[in-house]
Amino acid sequence: MIPKNFFLTKGVGKHKDELASFELALRDAGIEKFNLVVVSSILPPNCKPINKADGLQQLKPGSIVFVVMSRNASNEPNRLIAASVGAAIPSDSNQYGYLSEHHSFGETDEKAGEYAEDLAASMLASTLGVEFDVNSAWNEKEQIFKLSEKIVKTMNITQSAICDKNGLWTTVVTAAVLII
């Protein structure tokens, strides 16, 4: 049971109940109709990224679907929250890659996404023997990773939101949905 494809998705929901705001975020992401099983961060060998529409067509309501998910929620008025999933795909398609989850407060889409992407790429680079300074900025590490020719692609999907000013629960969710 090894996934062959994956897609990235994101959503945001607001409601007076935290669970309902999570459900609305899943609806916004298009994955509310599945039984989601959260798994760890390995992107299987030969698992290819596909677009969300194609991925959703391959799934049926009620299916058990494996995801790497990041979520964050708050009911603190005007608080900035973010959730991000990063991906790092190796050049050798027979090698596994990495997915990472990051959720934060006070970070923009760009900052949270960069962090998640950096985390996934750093985990992959360390398993591939690519030497780099873990304290370097992402743009410096990204250049090293590209020059190594061992990492073919990195990406992220990020959802941020400013929490409802009246104290409704706000939930952000991002996921890499694995298609078997």
N, C-alpha and C positions, 0 to 999 in steps of 0.2 A: 504494500500500500504506500507507494511513493508518488507524491504530487508531480505532475508533468508541467503544470502552468500555475501562475499566480497573477493576481491583480491587486492594485492598491485602491483603497477607498477611504473616504472621510465623511464626517457628519457632525452636526451640532443640534442639540435639543434643549428646550427650556420648559420647565413645568414646576408646579408647587411641590411635587414629590420627586425625590432624587431618582428613584427607579423609573418613573415615567419619563423623566428628562433623558435618562439613558436609552430607553426604548425609542424616544423621538430622535435621538442622535443616530441610533442604528437604522431607523427608517430613512433618515436623511442620507445615510451612507449606502442604503439599498440592501442591507443584509439582515434586516429584522425578522425575516421569515424563515431563517435557518437556525438549527441548534448548533450554536457556536462552541467549539472546543478550543481553548487557548493552548497553544503549544510553544515550545522554546524557540530559539533563534536560528535554527539551521535551515538554510535554503538548499533543498536537495539538488544533487547533481542533475544536470540537463533540465532543470525547471526553468521555463521561459516566462518572461513577463508578457501578459496580454492585456488588452484594454478591458475596462470594467464591463462594458455592454456584452462583449463576447463571453466573459467569464460568468456573468449572471445567467446567460442563456444556457450554460452547461449545468446549472444547479436547479434543483426542484424544491419547492417549499417543504419544510419539515426535515430536509436532509441534514445529516450531521456533517458539519463543515469545519475544517481546521483553519485557525487563524493565528497570526501573531498580531496582537492587539495592544494599543496604548490608549488609555482613557484617563480623563481628568474631570473633576466636577467640583463646583463650589456654589454656595448661595450667598457669598459675600458680595454685596453690591459693588459694581464697577471693577471687580478684580479681573485681571487678564490671565486666562488659563490657556494651556496648549497641550496637545498630544501629537506625537510624531512617530512614524515608523520609517527607519532607514533600511536600505538594501545595498549589498555589495555582491556583485556577480563576478566570479573568476573568469579569466580568459580561457582556461581549460574547462570545458563544459562537463567533463567527467569529475571535476572537483566540486565539493560543496561550497556554498557561499554562506553569507550571514544576513540575518534580519535583526534589527535592533528596535527596542521600544524606549521612548523618552517622553516623559510628561513633566510639565513645569508650570510655575507661576511667574508672571511678569515677563515672559519671553515672547517675542514676535514670531510669526510663522517662519521667517527667514532664520532667526537665531536657533529656534528649536529644531527646525529641519536640518540645518547645518550640523547641529550637535548629533542628531540621530544618524545622519549619513556618515559623519566622521566616526562614530562608534562602530557601525557595521563595517566600514572599510578598515578600521584599525584592527578589529577582531580578525577579519579575513587576512589582512597583511601579516599579522603575527603568526598565523597558522601556515602561511606560505613562505615564511622566512624573510620577508621584506623588512629591512632595517629602517627605522624611523625614530624620531624623537617624539615621544608621546605628548610632550608639552608644547610642541609646535602648533601653530595655528592651522586650521583645516586647509586653507588654500595652499600652504607649504606642504602638508602631508599629501594632499591630493596630487600635487605635481610629482612627488616621489612615487606614489602608487602608480600613476600613469606611466612614468618612465620605467618602472619595473616590468611593465607589460604583463603582469600577473593578474591584474584586476581590469576587467574589460568595461565595467559600468558600475556607477553608484547612482542612487536616487533616493528620494524621500517623498513622503506625503505627510502633510502637516495641517492640522486644524487648530486655529486659535479662536477665542471668543472673549468678549468682555461680558462678564456676568451681568445678569439683569439688574437694573438699578433699584427695583422694588424687592429684591431678595428671592426671586424665583431660583430654583436650582438650574444651573447651566452645566451641561455635560458636553465635552468634546471627545470624539473617538476617531482613531485611525486604525486601519488594519491592512495587513497583507493576507489576502484570502487565497488559500492553497487549494487547487483543483486537482482531484485525483483522477 
